[in-house]
Amino acid sequence: MEACHSPQQSNVTSYGATTLAIISLEAFAGMWINAFLVCVLCIAWVKKKALNSNEKILLLLGCSRFCSLCFSWVYFFLSIIYPNYLYVQPTQQLLVSFRSFFNYSDLWVSACLCGFYCIKIANFRNRFFIYLKVKIDRIVPWLLLGSEIFSLVVGIFVYDISDKAQCNNSTGPQNLWKVNMKIDEHFFPLYFVTGLGFVISFTTVVSSALLLLFSLWRHKCMMQTNSINSLSMDAHIKAMKSILSFLVMYSINFVFFIVAMINSRKKGNPKFFIIYVFLYAFPGLHSIILILSNPKLEKTLLRICHV
């Protein structure tokens, strides 16, 4: 019997080691990129003693993504290498709670950034839209504060549910079916709240991106009609491509996030390998796109890379 089980065990270990190596590479690359973003903006904050609305959002986004990747990697590392450590209270509860807080913060601050770009760049004659364009710089700090408060509430909620689920999980094997029922009862409100948050933030991002694309496309058509120079036209086309690529990436990330949340207990299943690889890659990929689209950040990055 031992000889029959040993190959299967080695295959699982091999898969876990390969997955951990790839995800570690992505996580550390993403942490480096977001740490760079945070450091550059903090240095600018010290020099200028002020940050504009765009820089405030980017700073909070960089911090959220750095911490999210850090806690997610630690949790993944323990679940693969030292799974027994996750059953030591309150290790799992704290890791899951902090990871949820920073994941939610990343999600909502990304939505704020997309909404901010839409209001600042798009050109509509609607009165409410014009009011938002005038007041957006005053609204941004409150939006960011609201995002963090909501993320904190979710983090506390996750800690409480994880604690109850782990207490129920300590029951003997004879009551396994009852234990699973109790765990599902505890996790249902969590899935509902997190799912609702995902849907609201996703709707905000998609609506903002589509409105911005429509505005840029309409402006490009007007420039073609008035025969305005090609440089401005190229800038609009580049912006449209950038927004469209972000929308596609964010949509895939949203779908994978939901799938990963529903199948959170099947992390070791090879079917979900691509999902976790993309989820760990997205924070770094999107942050590098944001850096390259900002002339000051791009110059600093190129200067560091050439050293």
N, C-alpha and C positions, 0 to 999 in steps of 0.2 A: 504493500500500500504506500509506503514512504517513497519507493522508487517511482510510483505513478504520479505522486504529487509534486516531486521535486522539479520537473521541467516546467510545470505550470507556474510554480513559485518563482523560478528564475526568469520566466517571461514577464511576469508582473513586475519584478524588480527592475528588469531591463527597461521596460516601458516607463516606469516611474522615474528612473534615473535620466532617461533621454528627455522626458517631458520637463523634469526639473531643470536640466541644463539649458534647454531652449528658453523656458520661461524666465529663468534667472538672467540670461543674457538680455532678454527684452526688458525685464523689470529694471535692471541696473542701467541700461541705456536710457530708458524713460526717466529714471530718477536723475541721471546726469543732465539730461536735456532740461527738465523742469527745475533742477537746482540752478542751472545756468540762467534760466529765465528769471527766477526769483532773485538771484544775486545781482544781476544787471539792473533790475528794477529797484532793488533796495539801495544800490549805489547811487542811482539817479535820484532817488527819494532823498538821500542824505545831502547830495549836492544841491538840488533845487529846492529842498525842504517842502516839496509838494509833488503830488501826482495827479495827472488828469484822469478822467473817468475810465478811459480805455486801459490805462496802466494799472489802475486799482483792480479792475476786473482780471487782467492778466496776472497780476501779483497773487491774488487770492486763488485763481485757477491753478497757477504753478505750485503753490503751497499744497492745495488739495490733492493734486495729482501726485506730487512727490510722496506725501504721506499715505495716500491710497495705495500706490505701488509698493511702498515699504511694508505696510501691514498685510497686504494681500500676499506678498512674497513670503513673509514670515509664516503666515498661516499655511500657505501651500507647502513650504519647506517642512514644517512640522508634520503636516498630514501625510507627507511622503516618507520622510526619514525617521521622525520620532512621533508616530501617531498617538502613542500612549500619553505623551505630554499634554495633549489636548483634553484629556479626561481629568487632569489635575485642576481643580477649581481655584480661582476663576480664570484660568488661562484662556480657554476657548471663548468664554463669554466676553472677556475684554477684547480679544483679537477680533471677534466677529462684530462687536459693537463699534470699535474704532474704525474697522474696515468699512462698515455700513455708513458711518458718519461721513467719512472722507469720500466714499463713492457717491453718496447723495450730494455732497458739497460740489464735487466735480460735475455731476449731472446738471445741477441747478445753476451753477456759475457759468457753465457752457451755454445754457439756455439764455442767461442774462447777457452774455457776450454777443450771441447771435441777434437777440432782440435789440441790443444797443447799436450794433452795426446797421441793422435794418432802419431804425429810427434816424440815425445820423446820416446815412448815405442815401436812402430812398427818398424820392421826391413825389409826394402826393398832396393834393389840395384839400384833403379832408380836415375839418377843424380840429377834431380830436388828435389827429396825427401831427398837425402843426403845433398844438399845445404840448404834446409829448416831446417834440423836437426842441422846443424852447426850454422845457423843464427837465429834460433827461439827465443833465449833470447833477441836479439836486435829487432826482429819484434814485440814481444808481446806488449811493451808499445805503439807502433803505432797502433796496432790492437785495443787496449783498447780505445785509444784516438779517433780513427775513429768510434768505436761503440758508444761512448758518443756523438760525434758530430752529427752522424746520428740520434740518439735517441732524441737529442735536437731539430733537424730540424722537426722531426715527432711531438714532443710535441708542438712546435710553430704552426705547421700546424693544429693540432687538436684544439688548442685554437682558431685559426682564424675561422675554420669551425663551431665549437660549438657556437661561438659568433654570426655568421651569422644565424645559424639555430635557435638560441633562439630569435633573433630579428624577424625572420619570424614567429615564433611560437606565437608571441604576437598579430597576426592578429585575427579578429573576427571569430566566428564559421561559418558564411555564406561562408567563403572562405577556409574551412577546406581542401577540396580536393586539391586546389591550393597550400596551405601551405605544405601539405605532399609531393607534387610533387617537390616543391622548396627544402625542407629538403633532399629528396632523391638525388636531383641534387648536393647539397652541400656535402653530405656524400659519393657519389660515388667515387670521387678522394681519399678520406680518406680510404675507403675500399680497393681501388686498391693499394695504397702505403703501407698500413699496411699488406695487404694480400701478396704483393710481398716480403716485409721484412720477414714475417713469412715463406714463401716458401724457400727463400734463406738460412735463418738460419736453418730451418728444414733439407734442403738438405745437408748443411754443417755437421750437427750433425749426420745424418744417414750415410753419406759417411765416415766420420771419424770413427764412431763406427763399421761399417762393415769392413773397412780396418784393424782396430785394432783387431777385432775378427778373421779375416782371418790370420793375422800375428801371433797372439797367438796360434791359432789352428795349423798352420803349424809348429811353434816352438815346440808345445806339441808333434806332430807326430815325429819330429826329435829326441826329448828326449826319446820317447818310443823306437825308432829304436836303439838309442845308449845306452839304459838302464841306463839313468841318474836317480839320487835318486828321491824318491817319494815326498820329501818336495817341490822341485822346480816344480814338476808336479802339486801338490796340489795348489800351489800359482798361477799357470797359469790357472787352472780350476776355481779357486775362482775369478780371475780377469775377465775371460770370462763370468761367471755367473753375476757378478756385472755390466759389460758393457751391457749384454743382458737385464737385468732387467731395467737399466736406459733407454735403447732404447725403450722398451715397454712402460714405464711410460711417456717418452717424446713424443712418438707417440700419446698416448691417450690425453696428455695435449695439443698437437698441434691441434688435431681434435676438442676437447672441446673449445679451444680458438677461433677457426674459427667459430664454431656454436654460441658461446656466442657473438662474434663480430657481426655476421649477425643478431642475434635476441636480440640485445642490448636493444630494447624497450619492451621486454617481460620478464623482470627480475622477475616480480611477478608471472609468470606462473609456477605451480608446476611441469610441465614437465621438466623444466630446473634445478630442485633442485640438482640432482646428479652432473650435469655439474659444477655448482658453488661450490659445496662441494669439488669436486676434484681439481678445479682450485685454491682454497684457501689452500688446503692441500699439493699440489705439491711442492711449494717453501720450506716448512719445511721438507717434507719427503726427497727430494733430498739433502738438506743441511745436514741433519743428516746422510745420507749415505756417503757424502763427509767427514764429521767429523770422522765417524767410520772407514773409509778407510785410514785416516791419523793417524799414531801412536802417534804423539805429541798431536794433537787435541783430540784424543780418551782418552789419559791418563789424560789430563786436565779436560775433561768432567766427567770422572769416579771419579776423585778426588773431583770435586764439588758436584756430586750426593751423594757421601759417607759422605760428611760433615753434 
